C-alpha cells in the first residue's frame, strides 16, 4: 500500500468536502497557510497517484496541487 498526501490550493471554501467525495481519498480537511486543503490517499501502486492527482486538478477552483509520498 502506498500513501500520499496531496496539498491543494483553491479559493473555494468547500474544497476539502469536494475532495472527500472522491472514492480514493481516505481523509480530507481544510488547512491554513500556503495550501487550503489536504487529501490523504491510499493506493496499491505508485502509478495510481498521478491519476488521482489529475482528477483533483480537474475539480473546479483548484489552482494547483503538491503531492508528497510517504516513505517507509
C-alpha atoms as an extended CHARMM CRD file, in Angstrom:
* protein
*
        72  EXT
         1         1  UNK       CA              0.0000000000        0.0000000000        0.0000000000  PROA      1               0.0000000000
         2         2  UNK       CA              1.2580000000        3.4580000000       -0.8980000000  PROA      2               0.0000000000
         3         3  UNK       CA              0.0740000000        6.5320000000        0.9960000000  PROA      3               0.0000000000
         4         4  UNK       CA              0.2740000000       10.0420000000       -0.4110000000  PROA      4               0.0000000000
         5         5  UNK       CA             -0.6540000000       13.4630000000        0.8770000000  PROA      5               0.0000000000
         6         6  UNK       CA             -1.9160000000       15.9070000000       -1.7250000000  PROA      6               0.0000000000
         7         7  UNK       CA             -1.8620000000       19.5930000000       -0.8160000000  PROA      7               0.0000000000
         8         8  UNK       CA             -4.4740000000       21.6560000000       -2.6730000000  PROA      8               0.0000000000
         9         9  UNK       CA             -4.5330000000       25.3990000000       -3.3730000000  PROA      9               0.0000000000
        10        10  UNK       CA             -8.0630000000       26.6740000000       -4.0080000000  PROA      10              0.0000000000
        11        11  UNK       CA            -10.0130000000       29.7980000000       -3.0560000000  PROA      11              0.0000000000
        12        12  UNK       CA            -13.1700000000       27.6530000000       -2.7850000000  PROA      12              0.0000000000
        13        13  UNK       CA            -14.1690000000       27.2730000000        0.8680000000  PROA      13              0.0000000000
        14        14  UNK       CA            -15.6810000000       23.8070000000        0.4580000000  PROA      14              0.0000000000
        15        15  UNK       CA            -12.7930000000       22.2720000000       -1.4820000000  PROA      15              0.0000000000
        16        16  UNK       CA            -11.9990000000       19.7900000000        1.3270000000  PROA      16              0.0000000000
        17        17  UNK       CA            -15.5750000000       18.4680000000        1.1730000000  PROA      17              0.0000000000
        18        18  UNK       CA            -15.2830000000       18.0100000000       -2.5930000000  PROA      18              0.0000000000
        19        19  UNK       CA            -12.0150000000       16.1240000000       -2.1360000000  PROA      19              0.0000000000
        20        20  UNK       CA            -13.6550000000       13.8330000000        0.4050000000  PROA      20              0.0000000000
        21        21  UNK       CA            -16.2270000000       12.7450000000       -2.1710000000  PROA      21              0.0000000000
        22        22  UNK       CA            -13.5500000000       11.0680000000       -4.2950000000  PROA      22              0.0000000000
        23        23  UNK       CA            -13.5730000000        7.3350000000       -3.6140000000  PROA      23              0.0000000000
        24        24  UNK       CA             -9.7850000000        7.1170000000       -3.3500000000  PROA      24              0.0000000000
        25        25  UNK       CA             -9.4730000000        9.8740000000       -0.7290000000  PROA      25              0.0000000000
        26        26  UNK       CA             -9.3650000000        8.3380000000        2.7540000000  PROA      26              0.0000000000
        27        27  UNK       CA             -9.3250000000       11.6950000000        4.5600000000  PROA      27              0.0000000000
        28        28  UNK       CA             -9.5280000000       15.3730000000        3.6540000000  PROA      28              0.0000000000
        29        29  UNK       CA             -9.5880000000       18.5470000000        5.6840000000  PROA      29              0.0000000000
        30        30  UNK       CA             -9.1560000000       22.3190000000        5.2800000000  PROA      30              0.0000000000
        31        31  UNK       CA             -5.8830000000       23.9320000000        6.3360000000  PROA      31              0.0000000000
        32        32  UNK       CA             -4.4740000000       27.3980000000        6.8260000000  PROA      32              0.0000000000
        33        33  UNK       CA             -1.2940000000       28.6140000000        5.2090000000  PROA      33              0.0000000000
        34        34  UNK       CA              0.0330000000       28.2470000000        1.6820000000  PROA      34              0.0000000000
        35        35  UNK       CA             -2.4450000000       25.4510000000        0.8340000000  PROA      35              0.0000000000
        36        36  UNK       CA             -6.1600000000       25.3880000000        1.5560000000  PROA      36              0.0000000000
        37        37  UNK       CA             -6.8420000000       21.6640000000        1.9090000000  PROA      37              0.0000000000
        38        38  UNK       CA             -5.1940000000       18.2850000000        2.3040000000  PROA      38              0.0000000000
        39        39  UNK       CA             -6.2700000000       14.9970000000        0.7600000000  PROA      39              0.0000000000
        40        40  UNK       CA             -4.8190000000       11.7220000000        2.0140000000  PROA      40              0.0000000000
        41        41  UNK       CA             -4.9490000000        8.7710000000       -0.3670000000  PROA      41              0.0000000000
        42        42  UNK       CA             -4.0250000000        5.1120000000       -0.0780000000  PROA      42              0.0000000000
        43        43  UNK       CA             -3.3960000000        3.2160000000       -3.3200000000  PROA      43              0.0000000000
        44        44  UNK       CA             -1.9930000000       -0.1580000000       -4.2890000000  PROA      44              0.0000000000
        45        45  UNK       CA              0.5450000000        1.0930000000       -6.8310000000  PROA      45              0.0000000000
        46        46  UNK       CA              2.6160000000        4.2520000000       -7.0980000000  PROA      46              0.0000000000
        47        47  UNK       CA              1.3230000000        4.9650000000      -10.6180000000  PROA      47              0.0000000000
        48        48  UNK       CA             -2.2280000000        5.4340000000       -9.3400000000  PROA      48              0.0000000000
        49        49  UNK       CA             -1.2240000000        8.6380000000       -7.5420000000  PROA      49              0.0000000000
        50        50  UNK       CA             -0.8480000000       10.5470000000      -10.8080000000  PROA      50              0.0000000000
        51        51  UNK       CA             -4.3490000000        9.5330000000      -11.9150000000  PROA      51              0.0000000000
        52        52  UNK       CA             -5.8860000000       10.7450000000       -8.6530000000  PROA      52              0.0000000000
        53        53  UNK       CA             -3.8990000000       13.9840000000       -8.7370000000  PROA      53              0.0000000000
        54        54  UNK       CA             -5.2040000000       14.6070000000      -12.2620000000  PROA      54              0.0000000000
        55        55  UNK       CA             -8.7810000000       14.0650000000      -11.0110000000  PROA      55              0.0000000000
        56        56  UNK       CA             -8.2220000000       16.5700000000       -8.2120000000  PROA      56              0.0000000000
        57        57  UNK       CA             -6.7380000000       19.1400000000      -10.5880000000  PROA      57              0.0000000000
        58        58  UNK       CA             -9.9050000000       18.9320000000      -12.7290000000  PROA      58              0.0000000000
        59        59  UNK       CA            -12.1390000000       19.9960000000       -9.8100000000  PROA      59              0.0000000000
        60        60  UNK       CA            -13.4810000000       23.4910000000      -10.3910000000  PROA      60              0.0000000000
        61        61  UNK       CA            -11.4930000000       26.0500000000       -8.4080000000  PROA      61              0.0000000000
        62        62  UNK       CA             -8.3340000000       24.0070000000       -7.8750000000  PROA      62              0.0000000000
        63        63  UNK       CA             -5.3910000000       26.2290000000       -8.7310000000  PROA      63              0.0000000000
        64        64  UNK       CA             -2.5280000000       23.8270000000       -8.0210000000  PROA      64              0.0000000000
        65        65  UNK       CA             -1.5160000000       20.7480000000       -6.0900000000  PROA      65              0.0000000000
        66        66  UNK       CA              1.5950000000       19.3790000000       -4.4870000000  PROA      66              0.0000000000
        67        67  UNK       CA              1.9900000000       15.6870000000       -3.7790000000  PROA      67              0.0000000000
        68        68  UNK       CA              4.1030000000       14.0320000000       -1.1040000000  PROA      68              0.0000000000
        69        69  UNK       CA              4.5170000000       10.2610000000       -0.9860000000  PROA      69              0.0000000000
        70        70  UNK       CA              5.0400000000        8.5510000000        2.3630000000  PROA      70              0.0000000000
        71        71  UNK       CA              8.4640000000        6.9550000000        2.6130000000  PROA      71              0.0000000000
        72        72  UNK       CA              8.8040000000        3.8330000000        4.7160000000  PROA      72              0.0000000000
